Amino acid sequence: MKIRFFIVISLMLMSLLLTGCVEKEIIDDVNIEMGVGYDQKNDKIEGTVMVPIFNPDKKIGNFTFSATATSNRDLIQEIQRKSAQPVVTGSLEIALFGEEIAKKGIKDFIDAFERDPSIGARVYFAVADDKAKEILSGTYGTRGNAIHLSQLIQHNTETRNLPITNMHLYLFDLYQEGIDPYLPILKKTEPEIIDITGIALFKDEKMVKELPSDKMFFFKLLTDKFSEGAFKLEVDGKDVAVKDLDSKNKFKLSKRNPYTVDIEIKVEGLIREYTGEMLTPGIIKKIEKEFEEQVNKETMEMIQEFQEMGIDPVGFGQFIKTKTRGFDFKRWEDEYKNLTVNVKTDVTITEVGIVE
C-alpha cells in the first residue's frame, strides 16, 4: 500500500510540473493561423493570414487578415495590430508563395518557419500561380481552406502525379548539396476549385522553371514512387487507361570520368479501359512496349533540359556523392553537364479490367 501511495503522489507531482511547462491558449481567445501567403506588391510585401471561423452548424468558415510591409517581421506586427485577438501559429497547415515572390527567392520567408518551434515539419509549402492572396481568400469545402488545400496536396501525392513534398523535405533539399528543391503550383481555376497545375523547380531558393502538369507523371517516376497512379496512352489509334500503378526506381553508377548513371524504372498496372474490340496477349505486349518507350523518351528529355539549365531536382549529385570517395562539389557543376544518363523502363500489365 505504501508503494502504491508513493507512486500516486509521484504521478500527481509530475502532472503538476508538466502542466506548469505548457502555455495554455483558449481557442476563443486567439486567432489560429492555419494558412499564410506572401505576394509582391510594388516594392513591398503583402502578407495574408487565414484563420478559421467555427460556425454553430459545425462548418468551418474562413477569415483573412492582409497587410503590406517591407519585411516579413514587419508584416507580422501589422497583422497583429488588425486582429482583436493574438494570432498564433500552432496549427499552420500551408504556406503559399506568390509566383513573383518565388522567382525572387523565398529564403527570407522560410527562415521564420524554421525558427518557430510551434510549426510542424509537415506543413506544406506551395507556389501560387499568380497571387497567394487570391487563393487564400476563396471558399473551398466545409472544413476550412487550409485543411482543404493541405488535403489536396496530400491526395495528389498519395494517389496522383505529385511527388512527395512538405516543409521538411523542401528544407532538406534546399540545404543539401547535389539536389535542388521543388514545390507544387496551385491555381484557382474556378471560384471554388483549386487545381495543381504543375511543379515549381528551384535553383537554391529561387523558382527558375515551371514543370507543366502533363510532365508531372514522368517527373514522379524519377523522384518518387507510385502506389495508386494512373496513365493514359494511345496505341494503334486506340485509347488505353492503365490504373492502380505501382512503380519504383533504382539508380546505379556504372561509370566515372565522365560519370554515367543508369536508371531502372519498374511499373506494374492494370488496364481498366481500352477502346478496341479485344485485348489479346499481342496487344498487351504492344501496350507495355509503347508505355516503356514513352517513359524513356520523356524522362530523358526532361533530364537533358535540367542539365542545360543547371538544376538537379532528381538529385544526381547527391546520389553520386554517396558512391564516390572524395567527391568534389566544386567540380560537380561542370561534371553535371557532361553526365550521361540511361533510362530503362520495364512495364508489366498484371491484369485486364474493363474493355469498351
C-alpha positions, 0 to 999 in steps of 0.5 A: 500500500505504501508503494502504491501511495508513493507512486500516486503522489509521484504521478500527481507531482509530475502532472503538476510540473508538466502542466506548469511547462505548457502555455495554455491558449483558449481557442476563443481567445486567439486567432489560429493561423492555419494558412499564410501567403506572401505576394509582391506588391510594388516594392513591398510585401503583402502578407495574408493570414487565414484563420478559421471561423467555427460556425454553430452548424459545425462548418468551418468558415474562413477569415483573412487578415492582409497587410503590406510591409517591407519585411516579413517581421514587419508584416507580422506586427501589422497583422497583429495590430488588425486582429482583436485577438493574438494570432498564433501559429500552432496549427499552420497547415500551408504556406503559399508563395506568390509566383513573383515572390518565388522567382525572387527567392523565398529564403527570407520567408522560410527562415521564420518557419524554421525558427518557430518551434510551434510549426510542424515539419509537415506543413506544406509549402506551395507556389501560387500561380499568380497571387497567394492572396487570391487563393487564400481568400476563396471558399473551398469545402466545409472544413476550412481552406487550409485543411482543404488545400493541405488535403489536396496536396496530400491526395495528389501525392498519395494517389496522383502525379505529385511527388512527395513534398512538405516543409521538411523535405523542401528544407532538406533539399534546399540545404543539401548539396547535389539536389535542388528543391521543388514545390507544387503550383496551385491555381484557382481555376474556378471560384471554388476549385483549386487545381495543381497545375504543375511543379515549381523547380528551384535553383537554391531558393529561387523558382527558375522553371515551371514543370507543366502538369502533363510532365508531372507523371514522368517527373514522379517516376524519377523522384518518387514512387507510385502506389495508386497512379494512373496513365493514359496512352494511345496505341494503334489509334486506340485509347488505353487507361492503365490504373492502380500503378505501382512503380519504383526506381533504382539508380546505379553508377556504372561509370566515372570520368565522365560519370554515367548513371543508369536508371531502372524504372519498374511499373506494374498496372492494370488496364481498366479501359481500352477502346478496341474490340479485344485485348489479346496477349499481342496487344498487351505486349504492344501496350507495355512496349509503347508505355516503356518507350514513352517513359524513356523518351520523356524522362530523358528529355526532361533530364537533358533540359535540367542539365542545360539549365543547371538544376538537379531536382532528381538529385544526381549529385547527391546520389553520386556523392554517396558512391564516390570517395572524395567527391568534389562539389566544386567540380560537380557543376561542370561534371553535371553537364557532361553526365550521361544518363540511361533510362530503362523502363520495364512495364508489366500489365498484371491484369485486364479490367474493363474493355469498351 
